[in-house]
């Protein structure tokens, strides 16, 4: 048995985020094209240890951290204790809509499973992941995926290789719950189209985020950030997930770098991460 594992936990971008009306279970049906990003990631190190410890500077410890609850879920599924030392180095900002906490939790599911050779396959891990949060199944799978339901139904899509994103912010740290609540208050257009968009992302009209209006209502300063990215020639400007980071999209690295050089709050210049499972 390896005595420790180092697992990268990448950020994500929702290239499309369609949100339907609130369902009786309190959640909103989604249709979202999720892309794991290269060049913006946390690092999760997992080592065998006599008791469970979690170090995650800058984020809550214990059960308030989704990574801790990921081990709880595995222990419950396997009906055995799985003590480990978990060290998370965070680079993905929190409350940015970039999926950092969910990605860390998925890395812990994968890492503990490997460390203890639990023999759970990816489908079983995805089932556990779905109970932890909407983005966690995606991070178990990685690559580029069209996600529907609450994020648990995944369909592999090809990687948009000509996509370069300049990520700025978080312009305003936003709580996912507050953004969805505001989305409900503002009203919405009805049922979502469950089919993935087709054609190149640059063909226009299909990149978008239904949470934009709600996030902008809570944090009007997002509008100025969107304006800056558009002024610098981004093909598309996008709220990241439920916010509050913003992304401007370009087709070449050089164009993205030129734009980033003129912005103050750049976190990363990123592109889609090739899938480990070979689906992207
Ligand atoms: O699943 P996740 O932990 O990211 O969700 C955080 C909160 O966002 C949920 O408690 C819920 O209030 C809201 N949410 C929602 N519909 C979704 C995803 C999240 O209403 N599909």
Boltz pocket constraint, residues with backbone or C-beta under 6 A from the ligand:
constraints:
  - pocket:
      binder: B
      contacts: [[A, 26], [A, 27], [A, 28], [A, 29], [A, 30], [A, 132], [A, 133], [A, 134], [A, 135], [A, 149], [A, 150], [A, 176], [A, 177], [A, 180]]
      max_distance: 6.0
